[in-house]
Every structure is written in C-alpha cells, then in structure tokens.
C-alpha cells in the first residue's frame, strides 16, 4: 500500500512553554489504515494532530524539530490550507465546528468557500449523509441534533472537502454510550470505504473493534506501536496505569491467572467468545467456569 503519513523524529514545544510536548516521534501510516492513538491526558496527542494537519507550524507557533509528510508533502513547506486538501480533522466538541443553521448548509459551507460547482456539492451530500447514518437529516436544523448526530455531521462536513486522511481527535469524549456507538458505526463505515483514519480516544473498548494498530504515548514519546491483539495478549501488570483495560481483556486475564487459558486470550470480543467456547468444549475448564461461574 502507498504511504499516507510519515512522521520523522518529530519534537515540538510551544513558544510560551519550554517543555517538549512531543519528543522524537517517528511512525508511518499506509493508505486505508485505521490507527488508534492512546495515552494519558496532556501527553501530546492533540498536539500531534495539529502537526499532522499542518496547523503546527503554520498557524500555532513553536519550536518544531523533525518532519511530517502528508501524501509526500512536507508540512513545513506549504500552508495549512494546502494540507487541508489532503487531510481533514474533527475535534471533540462538534459545537465548535458547526456553522450552518441546517445540515445542508453545514455540508455546503466548506466546498462553497473553495468555489466548487454547486451541482457537485449537492450530489455528494446524500452519499456522505448515508455513510454517517444521517441520510434523512438533510433539511434538519443543526441545533436540534443530538451530540452523536452533531459529531457525525462534523465527520460528514470534513469528508465534503475530499480528504484522503481523516483525523478524529477524541470524537466521543463528550458523548453518552449511545452517541459513542453512533460515531463508531460511522467509523466502521468509513473503514469499509478505505478511508485512512487517525483516531484519538480514551474509550479503548470501542476503539479495539475498528483500529488496525495502536500507537501508545507517554510523556510525549511513542512507546508502543503494535496491533491491538499483540498489545493486549501479554502481561501489562504495572504498565500503563492510566489505561482502563477492556472488559474482555480483564476477563481473559482472570482466566489466564486461574489456569483456564494457557495464554492471554484474544482481546477482540467475537474471537474471545470463540476461544472461550473451545475451552469449554475441550472439557479442560474448571467446573465453576463450565457451569457459568460460582454463584
């Protein structure tokens, strides 16, 4: 696959703070990948998003060391506006991004400012609204939308600008479980369409279902770059105390400690269930597990 993002020895600190927010970060993302970024608050995840979008260094000043390439374009050498043709971003607060009074006006805002053909703009709307699950909301006033609907509208608005890459910076942090599921269903739909997605979120349980890789940050440094399965199929005792392990992972760890499972079980829910069925069918599970647990 062709390369969409390349980050090389990236470090950054803001002008009003001598503390390095990012420290010697390097990674690559291929076209069509869905990559999850996790880490404790204040570790530099949003700052990294600004660097990828070209907001740093074009709009936000600071000391930037290293390079970021988006579709082989060095963000140091072009404006944030030029980078916007390749990469879109959705922030955690959809209210701060929505400017249209109706869904249709919101979707048209960006392309109209780029002087795109009105007929082309209108033709894209139903396709993208269907993609994010808002197919019947085209005439709806934006202030009447729920939090999850507003966030999905923000995603559709970003996609109206034809980006090859989409950054979702904590898109579910202000949503209830229903809203989170709505947003993640939209992410699944985008993944099926081959959109390259960079997803920052604290809700690791939902993230595991969609991401191909996990980038783990601590103290401004990239400390892990692995597949979710590999990350959770090992002993993390004493590591990443900020990380709330998914329930499936917690149960799997208990079964491993009890000797029911020989190794750490698959953290993906459907595959975990299949592994558990095989254990129960083998007759090697303790009676309390085979009977559904102690009462």
N, C-alpha and C positions, 0 to 999 in steps of 0.2 A: 504493500500500500504506500501511497505517496505521503510525504510528511506535511502535516498541517501546522504544527507548532514546534519550535525548537528554542529552548532556554539554555543559555551557556554561561555558567559562572556568574550568575546574577546576584548582586548585592545592592541594597538600597537603604538610605536613611533620609528622612525629611529634613528640610532646612532648619526647622525650629527644634530639632532633636538629633543629637549626635549618636544616639543608639541605633545600631544597624537593625532594621526591621527584617530584612532578608539577608541571608549570609551564604554566598557561594552556591546558589541553587542551579542545578542542571537537570533537564529531562527533555524528552521528546514525546510528542503525541501524533499518532498517524491518523490519516483521514478515516472517519467513521468510528473512531474510538469514543467511548464514554468513560471519562476519567473522574473519579471522586477525589476531592481534596478534603482532608480532615485534620484537626488539630485543636488545641485549646484556644480560647478567646485571646486575642492580642498577639497571636503568633505570626501574623503577616499574611493571612490567606487573602483578605480583601486587597491588601497592597499588591500582592502578586496578580490579582485580577486586573488592577489598574495598569500594571506593567504590560500585561498581555494585550489590553485594549488600546494601549498607546497613550492613555491619559497621563501616565508617567512615562517619559519626562515632558511630554508636550504641554500639558495643562498644569499638572501639580509639580512644583519644583522640588529639587532634592539632589542628592548625590547618588547617581546611578553608575554602577560598575557592571561590566558584562554586557550581554546582548540578548535580545528577543527577536526571533524571526516568526512572522505570521505569513504563511504561504510564500516563504522565501523573501519576504520583505522585512528589512531591518527597521524596527520601530523607532530607532534613533534618527533615521534618515528621512522619515516622512511625517506628516501631521497626523494627529489623532483622527481627523476627518477622513483621511485616506485609508487608515487602518479600519475605520468603521465600515468600509465597503467589503471587508473580509470577515469581520468578527463582530457579533452583537453581544450585548450584556443585559441581564435582568437582575435587579437588586432585590434585597429582602423586603423593601417597602413598596408595593405597587402603587400606592397613592402618590409617591414622589415622582413617578414616571408617567402616569396617565394625564393627558392634557385635553383629550377630546370629550365633548359632552355626551356623545353616543359611541357605541362600539365601532361603527363605521367611520366616524370622524377620527377616532383614535388610530385606527389602522391606516387611514389615508394620510395622516399628519407627516410622517417621515418621508414617504415617497413623493408627496406633493412638494415638499421643500427641496427635493432633489430634481424637481421638474419632470417627473416621469409622466408617461402618457396616461391620462385618466382612465381610458378603457382597460389598459393593462393593470392598473391599480385595482379597479373594481373586479376584474376577472380573478385576481389572486385571493381576494377576501374570503369567498366561501370555502376554498380549498384549505386555507390556513385555519379558519374557524372550525372546520370539521376535524382538523388534525389535533387541535387542543380541546375538543369537546364542547365548543361553543357555537355549533352550527346554526342554532335557532335564535341566537342573541344579536344578530347583526344590527337591528334597529333599537336595541335596548340602551337606556341611559346608563352611563358608566357608574353613576353614584348608587344605582340600585343593585349592583353586582355584589356578591359575597366576596370575602377575602380570597378564597381559592379561585373564583371566577376572574377577579381582577388580576391575579398573578398569571393565570393562563392567558388573559388578554395581553398582558405585558410581554409574554413569550411570543404570541402571535404578532404583536407590533414589531418586535425585534426581527422576526423572520420576514416581515414585509420588506426589509432592506436587503434581502438576498444574501445574508451572511453564510459563509461555509462553516463557520465555527460559532457556537453559542456558549456563552458563559452564564451560569446560573449561580449567583452569589447569595447563598443562604435563602433560597426562594420560599422555604416553608417555615422559617423561624417564627413568623407571626400568625401561623395558621393552626387551626384545630385539626384533629386526626382526619376528618372528612376532607378538609381543604388540602391537607398534605397528600392524601391519596389521589385527589383530582389532579394535582400538579404532577405527581409521579406517573400517573397514567398518561399524561401528555408527554412526559419524558420518554416513556416506553414507545409511544407512537413515533416520536422523533427519531429514536434509535432505529426503529424498523425502517425508516426512510433514509438511514445512513448519515444523519446529521452528526457532525463532530461536536461533542458536548463536554464541557468542563463544569463539574458540579461541586460546589462547596456547600456542605451541610453538616449539621450536628446530629441529624437523625440517621444514624448508621444503619438501623434496621431496615428502613425503606430503601436506602442507597444500595445495599448489597444486591438487591434484586435487579438493578439496572447497570451498574458500573462494570467495566472490564478490568480496571486497575484502580488501586488505591494509592494515593500519594499522601504520606503521613508527615506532618510538620510539627516540630518542636523547637522553640527558641529561635525561630527564623530560619531553621535549617530543614532540608528534606532528609528525613531519617529512614523512611521506608518507601519503596516503590515496588509493589507486588500485586498479584491477583488476590481478590478478596478471599478466595478459598485457601490460598497459601498463607495469607496473613493470619487467619483465624484457626488454621489447622496446626497450631503449635502452642506451646506453653507461653502465655503472656503474663504470668504471675509477676506482679511487681512492676510491670511496664505499663506505660500509658494509663496512669490512674485517672486521667480525665475522661477516658473513653468508656462510655456505657456499652458494654457488650450486648449484642442482640440476644433475645431470649433463647433462640435456638442454640446459640453458641454456649450460653450458660448451662442449658440442659445437657448438651453434648459433653461439656467439661465435667459435669457431675457424673455422667455415665462412664466417662473415661476414668475418673478417680475411683469409681466403685468397681472397676474391672469389667464392666459390661461391654464396653467398646475397647478394642485393642489400641486404637489410636484416636486422635481428635477427629470428631465426625465432621461431615460437610456442613458449612455454615449456611448454605442455601436451603431454604425451608423444604421445598419439594424433594430435593435429593437427600436431605436429612431424614425425612419421613421414610424414603425408600430404604436407606441404610438401617433405620430402626426396625422396619418390617423384616429385613433379612436377619437381624439379630434375634428377634422374637421367633422367627420361623426356624432358626437353627437349633433352638432348644438350649442355648448356652446362657440365656439371660436368667438372673436370679428370679425366684418365684414372685417376689414383690413387684419386680418390673413386669414380668409376663402377665401378672394379674392386674396391671394398671397402676401399680404403686401401693404403698401402705396406706391404710385408711385411718 
